[in-house]
Amino acid sequence: MNRSDCPISNALDYLGDKWSLLVIRDIAFFNKRSYNELLKSSEGIATNILSSRLKNLEASNIIKKEPNPSDRRRHIYSLTESGKDLLPILIEMILWSAKHYSDNLDIPVDLVQKAKEDRETLINQLMDQISARK
């Protein structure tokens, strides 16, 4: 799947579209776990795009799909360890947006402040929250 030996190009091979990053964001920050919850993203993802991104992210071992314990006909999605390792990148993207393009963005001020003061603690707290979800 790699187009080159460049590590940035390699990451983009797995994450190089906005929808994949938004799916990861919704799972990580908004605890969206089902297809229908992910479909309701405010950016308006199309069903075929969401289905494709979920399959790609699962094949890349960034998310995992499991049967929903309350309805075995449906599935829930969660981040793998590889997916959780993307949290620092998402935090940096939030900080970059807050610094350069904050007008009219829905950026939680407390999240930005926590990230500025102590990124490691914030990332560890988010990792713990994600790991605790069942």
mmCIF file of the C-alpha atoms, coordinates in Angstrom:
data_MODEL
# 
_entry.id   MODEL 
# 
loop_
_atom_site.group_PDB 
_atom_site.id 
_atom_site.type_symbol 
_atom_site.label_atom_id 
_atom_site.label_alt_id 
_atom_site.label_comp_id 
_atom_site.label_asym_id 
_atom_site.label_entity_id 
_atom_site.label_seq_id 
_atom_site.pdbx_PDB_ins_code 
_atom_site.Cartn_x 
_atom_site.Cartn_y 
_atom_site.Cartn_z 
_atom_site.occupancy 
_atom_site.B_iso_or_equiv 
_atom_site.pdbx_formal_charge 
_atom_site.auth_seq_id 
_atom_site.auth_comp_id 
_atom_site.auth_asym_id 
_atom_site.auth_atom_id 
_atom_site.pdbx_PDB_model_num 
ATOM 1   C CA . MET A 1 1   ? 0.000   0.000  0.000  1.00 0.00 ? 1   MET A CA 1 
ATOM 2   C CA . ASN A 1 2   ? 2.976   2.345  0.482  1.00 0.00 ? 2   ASN A CA 1 
ATOM 3   C CA . ARG A 1 3   ? 3.628   4.765  -2.357 1.00 0.00 ? 3   ARG A CA 1 
ATOM 4   C CA . SER A 1 4   ? 7.083   5.642  -1.082 1.00 0.00 ? 4   SER A CA 1 
ATOM 5   C CA . ASP A 1 5   ? 9.491   5.156  1.800  1.00 0.00 ? 5   ASP A CA 1 
ATOM 6   C CA . CYS A 1 6   ? 8.538   8.549  3.266  1.00 0.00 ? 6   CYS A CA 1 
ATOM 7   C CA . PRO A 1 7   ? 6.892   8.184  6.706  1.00 0.00 ? 7   PRO A CA 1 
ATOM 8   C CA . ILE A 1 8   ? 4.506   11.089 6.046  1.00 0.00 ? 8   ILE A CA 1 
ATOM 9   C CA . SER A 1 9   ? 3.428   9.547  2.754  1.00 0.00 ? 9   SER A CA 1 
ATOM 10  C CA . ASN A 1 10  ? 2.979   6.224  4.538  1.00 0.00 ? 10  ASN A CA 1 
ATOM 11  C CA . ALA A 1 11  ? 0.711   7.794  7.192  1.00 0.00 ? 11  ALA A CA 1 
ATOM 12  C CA . LEU A 1 12  ? -1.291  9.491  4.464  1.00 0.00 ? 12  LEU A CA 1 
ATOM 13  C CA . ASP A 1 13  ? -1.788  6.127  2.757  1.00 0.00 ? 13  ASP A CA 1 
ATOM 14  C CA . TYR A 1 14  ? -3.797  5.126  5.851  1.00 0.00 ? 14  TYR A CA 1 
ATOM 15  C CA . LEU A 1 15  ? -5.237  8.467  6.959  1.00 0.00 ? 15  LEU A CA 1 
ATOM 16  C CA . GLY A 1 16  ? -4.982  10.755 3.958  1.00 0.00 ? 16  GLY A CA 1 
ATOM 17  C CA . ASP A 1 17  ? -8.585  11.817 3.693  1.00 0.00 ? 17  ASP A CA 1 
ATOM 18  C CA . LYS A 1 18  ? -10.665 13.981 5.964  1.00 0.00 ? 18  LYS A CA 1 
ATOM 19  C CA . TRP A 1 19  ? -13.355 11.381 6.520  1.00 0.00 ? 19  TRP A CA 1 
ATOM 20  C CA . SER A 1 20  ? -11.006 8.845  8.100  1.00 0.00 ? 20  SER A CA 1 
ATOM 21  C CA . LEU A 1 21  ? -9.709  11.419 10.560 1.00 0.00 ? 21  LEU A CA 1 
ATOM 22  C CA . LEU A 1 22  ? -13.252 12.548 11.362 1.00 0.00 ? 22  LEU A CA 1 
ATOM 23  C CA . VAL A 1 23  ? -14.349 8.972  12.064 1.00 0.00 ? 23  VAL A CA 1 
ATOM 24  C CA . ILE A 1 24  ? -11.372 8.597  14.406 1.00 0.00 ? 24  ILE A CA 1 
ATOM 25  C CA . ARG A 1 25  ? -12.253 11.953 16.015 1.00 0.00 ? 25  ARG A CA 1 
ATOM 26  C CA . ASP A 1 26  ? -15.863 10.918 16.568 1.00 0.00 ? 26  ASP A CA 1 
ATOM 27  C CA . ILE A 1 27  ? -14.864 7.638  18.195 1.00 0.00 ? 27  ILE A CA 1 
ATOM 28  C CA . ALA A 1 28  ? -12.119 9.221  20.315 1.00 0.00 ? 28  ALA A CA 1 
ATOM 29  C CA . PHE A 1 29  ? -13.704 12.475 21.451 1.00 0.00 ? 29  PHE A CA 1 
ATOM 30  C CA . PHE A 1 30  ? -17.463 11.984 21.080 1.00 0.00 ? 30  PHE A CA 1 
ATOM 31  C CA . ASN A 1 31  ? -17.762 8.298  22.004 1.00 0.00 ? 31  ASN A CA 1 
ATOM 32  C CA . LYS A 1 32  ? -19.639 7.501  18.823 1.00 0.00 ? 32  LYS A CA 1 
ATOM 33  C CA . ARG A 1 33  ? -19.548 3.758  18.451 1.00 0.00 ? 33  ARG A CA 1 
ATOM 34  C CA . SER A 1 34  ? -22.229 2.657  16.000 1.00 0.00 ? 34  SER A CA 1 
ATOM 35  C CA . TYR A 1 35  ? -22.593 3.157  12.269 1.00 0.00 ? 35  TYR A CA 1 
ATOM 36  C CA . ASN A 1 36  ? -25.691 5.314  12.797 1.00 0.00 ? 36  ASN A CA 1 
ATOM 37  C CA . GLU A 1 37  ? -23.952 7.504  15.388 1.00 0.00 ? 37  GLU A CA 1 
ATOM 38  C CA . LEU A 1 38  ? -21.008 8.004  13.038 1.00 0.00 ? 38  LEU A CA 1 
ATOM 39  C CA . LEU A 1 39  ? -23.374 8.767  10.172 1.00 0.00 ? 39  LEU A CA 1 
ATOM 40  C CA . LYS A 1 40  ? -24.819 11.690 12.164 1.00 0.00 ? 40  LYS A CA 1 
ATOM 41  C CA . SER A 1 41  ? -21.524 13.587 12.096 1.00 0.00 ? 41  SER A CA 1 
ATOM 42  C CA . SER A 1 42  ? -22.140 17.294 11.597 1.00 0.00 ? 42  SER A CA 1 
ATOM 43  C CA . GLU A 1 43  ? -19.984 17.231 8.446  1.00 0.00 ? 43  GLU A CA 1 
ATOM 44  C CA . GLY A 1 44  ? -22.593 15.104 6.665  1.00 0.00 ? 44  GLY A CA 1 
ATOM 45  C CA . ILE A 1 45  ? -20.712 12.013 5.542  1.00 0.00 ? 45  ILE A CA 1 
ATOM 46  C CA . ALA A 1 46  ? -22.424 9.942  2.859  1.00 0.00 ? 46  ALA A CA 1 
ATOM 47  C CA . THR A 1 47  ? -23.317 6.340  3.705  1.00 0.00 ? 47  THR A CA 1 
ATOM 48  C CA . ASN A 1 48  ? -21.084 4.845  1.023  1.00 0.00 ? 48  ASN A CA 1 
ATOM 49  C CA . ILE A 1 49  ? -18.108 6.954  2.146  1.00 0.00 ? 49  ILE A CA 1 
ATOM 50  C CA . LEU A 1 50  ? -18.620 6.028  5.806  1.00 0.00 ? 50  LEU A CA 1 
ATOM 51  C CA . SER A 1 51  ? -18.881 2.343  4.974  1.00 0.00 ? 51  SER A CA 1 
ATOM 52  C CA . SER A 1 52  ? -15.712 2.517  2.874  1.00 0.00 ? 52  SER A CA 1 
ATOM 53  C CA . ARG A 1 53  ? -13.739 4.405  5.542  1.00 0.00 ? 53  ARG A CA 1 
ATOM 54  C CA . LEU A 1 54  ? -14.814 2.028  8.292  1.00 0.00 ? 54  LEU A CA 1 
ATOM 55  C CA . LYS A 1 55  ? -13.673 -0.946 6.213  1.00 0.00 ? 55  LYS A CA 1 
ATOM 56  C CA . ASN A 1 56  ? -10.343 0.719  5.400  1.00 0.00 ? 56  ASN A CA 1 
ATOM 57  C CA . LEU A 1 57  ? -9.694  1.750  9.005  1.00 0.00 ? 57  LEU A CA 1 
ATOM 58  C CA . GLU A 1 58  ? -10.531 -1.740 10.201 1.00 0.00 ? 58  GLU A CA 1 
ATOM 59  C CA . ALA A 1 59  ? -8.294  -3.345 7.556  1.00 0.00 ? 59  ALA A CA 1 
ATOM 60  C CA . SER A 1 60  ? -5.497  -0.985 8.645  1.00 0.00 ? 60  SER A CA 1 
ATOM 61  C CA . ASN A 1 61  ? -5.988  -2.041 12.300 1.00 0.00 ? 61  ASN A CA 1 
ATOM 62  C CA . ILE A 1 62  ? -6.844  1.508  13.397 1.00 0.00 ? 62  ILE A CA 1 
ATOM 63  C CA . ILE A 1 63  ? -10.359 0.606  14.515 1.00 0.00 ? 63  ILE A CA 1 
ATOM 64  C CA . LYS A 1 64  ? -11.981 -2.667 15.401 1.00 0.00 ? 64  LYS A CA 1 
ATOM 65  C CA . LYS A 1 65  ? -15.538 -3.803 14.817 1.00 0.00 ? 65  LYS A CA 1 
ATOM 66  C CA . GLU A 1 66  ? -17.306 -6.024 17.328 1.00 0.00 ? 66  GLU A CA 1 
ATOM 67  C CA . PRO A 1 67  ? -20.884 -7.240 17.724 1.00 0.00 ? 67  PRO A CA 1 
ATOM 68  C CA . ASN A 1 68  ? -22.991 -4.928 19.842 1.00 0.00 ? 68  ASN A CA 1 
ATOM 69  C CA . PRO A 1 69  ? -23.702 -6.819 23.094 1.00 0.00 ? 69  PRO A CA 1 
ATOM 70  C CA . SER A 1 70  ? -27.238 -5.387 23.284 1.00 0.00 ? 70  SER A CA 1 
ATOM 71  C CA . ASP A 1 71  ? -28.084 -6.202 19.637 1.00 0.00 ? 71  ASP A CA 1 
ATOM 72  C CA . ARG A 1 72  ? -25.887 -8.875 18.043 1.00 0.00 ? 72  ARG A CA 1 
ATOM 73  C CA . ARG A 1 73  ? -27.126 -7.888 14.562 1.00 0.00 ? 73  ARG A CA 1 
ATOM 74  C CA . ARG A 1 74  ? -25.361 -4.524 14.881 1.00 0.00 ? 74  ARG A CA 1 
ATOM 75  C CA . HIS A 1 75  ? -21.734 -3.626 15.450 1.00 0.00 ? 75  HIS A CA 1 
ATOM 76  C CA . ILE A 1 76  ? -19.803 -1.187 17.567 1.00 0.00 ? 76  ILE A CA 1 
ATOM 77  C CA . TYR A 1 77  ? -16.508 0.407  16.605 1.00 0.00 ? 77  TYR A CA 1 
ATOM 78  C CA . SER A 1 78  ? -13.608 1.297  18.854 1.00 0.00 ? 78  SER A CA 1 
ATOM 79  C CA . LEU A 1 79  ? -10.014 2.385  18.484 1.00 0.00 ? 79  LEU A CA 1 
ATOM 80  C CA . THR A 1 80  ? -7.232  -0.168 18.524 1.00 0.00 ? 80  THR A CA 1 
ATOM 81  C CA . GLU A 1 81  ? -3.912  0.643  20.193 1.00 0.00 ? 81  GLU A CA 1 
ATOM 82  C CA . SER A 1 82  ? -2.759  1.924  16.800 1.00 0.00 ? 82  SER A CA 1 
ATOM 83  C CA . GLY A 1 83  ? -5.821  4.172  16.636 1.00 0.00 ? 83  GLY A CA 1 
ATOM 84  C CA . LYS A 1 84  ? -5.291  5.454  20.172 1.00 0.00 ? 84  LYS A CA 1 
ATOM 85  C CA . ASP A 1 85  ? -1.738  6.367  19.214 1.00 0.00 ? 85  ASP A CA 1 
ATOM 86  C CA . LEU A 1 86  ? -3.237  8.978  16.869 1.00 0.00 ? 86  LEU A CA 1 
ATOM 87  C CA . LEU A 1 87  ? -4.556  11.046 19.811 1.00 0.00 ? 87  LEU A CA 1 
ATOM 88  C CA . PRO A 1 88  ? -1.442  13.238 20.046 1.00 0.00 ? 88  PRO A CA 1 
ATOM 89  C CA . ILE A 1 89  ? -1.773  14.061 16.352 1.00 0.00 ? 89  ILE A CA 1 
ATOM 90  C CA . LEU A 1 90  ? -5.444  15.000 16.773 1.00 0.00 ? 90  LEU A CA 1 
ATOM 91  C CA . ILE A 1 91  ? -4.588  17.180 19.772 1.00 0.00 ? 91  ILE A CA 1 
ATOM 92  C CA . GLU A 1 92  ? -1.891  18.946 17.736 1.00 0.00 ? 92  GLU A CA 1 
ATOM 93  C CA . MET A 1 93  ? -4.401  19.533 14.923 1.00 0.00 ? 93  MET A CA 1 
ATOM 94  C CA . ILE A 1 94  ? -6.833  21.076 17.423 1.00 0.00 ? 94  ILE A CA 1 
ATOM 95  C CA . LEU A 1 95  ? -4.098  23.350 18.788 1.00 0.00 ? 95  LEU A CA 1 
ATOM 96  C CA . TRP A 1 96  ? -3.005  24.352 15.286 1.00 0.00 ? 96  TRP A CA 1 
ATOM 97  C CA . SER A 1 97  ? -6.602  25.226 14.337 1.00 0.00 ? 97  SER A CA 1 
ATOM 98  C CA . ALA A 1 98  ? -7.086  27.159 17.578 1.00 0.00 ? 98  ALA A CA 1 
ATOM 99  C CA . LYS A 1 99  ? -3.922  29.149 16.935 1.00 0.00 ? 99  LYS A CA 1 
ATOM 100 C CA . HIS A 1 100 ? -4.360  29.925 13.242 1.00 0.00 ? 100 HIS A CA 1 
ATOM 101 C CA . TYR A 1 101 ? -8.057  29.600 12.347 1.00 0.00 ? 101 TYR A CA 1 
ATOM 102 C CA . SER A 1 102 ? -10.112 29.828 15.537 1.00 0.00 ? 102 SER A CA 1 
ATOM 103 C CA . ASP A 1 103 ? -12.827 32.143 14.185 1.00 0.00 ? 103 ASP A CA 1 
ATOM 104 C CA . ASN A 1 104 ? -16.165 30.348 13.937 1.00 0.00 ? 104 ASN A CA 1 
ATOM 105 C CA . LEU A 1 105 ? -14.729 27.000 15.035 1.00 0.00 ? 105 LEU A CA 1 
ATOM 106 C CA . ASP A 1 106 ? -16.298 24.884 17.747 1.00 0.00 ? 106 ASP A CA 1 
ATOM 107 C CA . ILE A 1 107 ? -13.137 24.309 19.752 1.00 0.00 ? 107 ILE A CA 1 
ATOM 108 C CA . PRO A 1 108 ? -13.589 23.483 23.448 1.00 0.00 ? 108 PRO A CA 1 
ATOM 109 C CA . VAL A 1 109 ? -11.621 26.172 25.279 1.00 0.00 ? 109 VAL A CA 1 
ATOM 110 C CA . ASP A 1 110 ? -10.922 23.884 28.231 1.00 0.00 ? 110 ASP A CA 1 
ATOM 111 C CA . LEU A 1 111 ? -9.487  21.209 25.936 1.00 0.00 ? 111 LEU A CA 1 
ATOM 112 C CA . VAL A 1 112 ? -7.194  23.747 24.288 1.00 0.00 ? 112 VAL A CA 1 
ATOM 113 C CA . GLN A 1 113 ? -6.109  25.080 27.680 1.00 0.00 ? 113 GLN A CA 1 
ATOM 114 C CA . LYS A 1 114 ? -5.409  21.579 29.026 1.00 0.00 ? 114 LYS A CA 1 
ATOM 115 C CA . ALA A 1 115 ? -3.447  20.714 25.888 1.00 0.00 ? 115 ALA A CA 1 
ATOM 116 C CA . LYS A 1 116 ? -1.369  23.875 26.160 1.00 0.00 ? 116 LYS A CA 1 
ATOM 117 C CA . GLU A 1 117 ? -0.638  23.345 29.858 1.00 0.00 ? 117 GLU A CA 1 
ATOM 118 C CA . ASP A 1 118 ? 0.081   19.618 29.888 1.00 0.00 ? 118 ASP A CA 1 
ATOM 119 C CA . ARG A 1 119 ? -0.399  17.653 26.672 1.00 0.00 ? 119 ARG A CA 1 
ATOM 120 C CA . GLU A 1 120 ? 0.872   14.389 28.145 1.00 0.00 ? 120 GLU A CA 1 
ATOM 121 C CA . THR A 1 121 ? -1.620  14.386 31.009 1.00 0.00 ? 121 THR A CA 1 
ATOM 122 C CA . LEU A 1 122 ? -4.489  15.239 28.654 1.00 0.00 ? 122 LEU A CA 1 
ATOM 123 C CA . ILE A 1 123 ? -3.492  12.492 26.229 1.00 0.00 ? 123 ILE A CA 1 
ATOM 124 C CA . ASN A 1 124 ? -3.187  9.984  29.069 1.00 0.00 ? 124 ASN A CA 1 
ATOM 125 C CA . GLN A 1 125 ? -6.620  10.982 30.396 1.00 0.00 ? 125 GLN A CA 1 
ATOM 126 C CA . LEU A 1 126 ? -8.153  10.564 26.939 1.00 0.00 ? 126 LEU A CA 1 
ATOM 127 C CA . MET A 1 127 ? -6.424  7.187  26.515 1.00 0.00 ? 127 MET A CA 1 
ATOM 128 C CA . ASP A 1 128 ? -7.790  6.048  29.880 1.00 0.00 ? 128 ASP A CA 1 
ATOM 129 C CA . GLN A 1 129 ? -11.319 7.194  28.961 1.00 0.00 ? 129 GLN A CA 1 
ATOM 130 C CA . ILE A 1 130 ? -11.194 5.385  25.633 1.00 0.00 ? 130 ILE A CA 1 
ATOM 131 C CA . SER A 1 131 ? -9.800  2.228  27.219 1.00 0.00 ? 131 SER A CA 1 
ATOM 132 C CA . ALA A 1 132 ? -12.533 2.257  29.875 1.00 0.00 ? 132 ALA A CA 1 
ATOM 133 C CA . ARG A 1 133 ? -15.354 2.209  27.287 1.00 0.00 ? 133 ARG A CA 1 
ATOM 134 C CA . LYS A 1 134 ? -16.998 -1.137 26.877 1.00 0.00 ? 134 LYS A CA 1 
# 
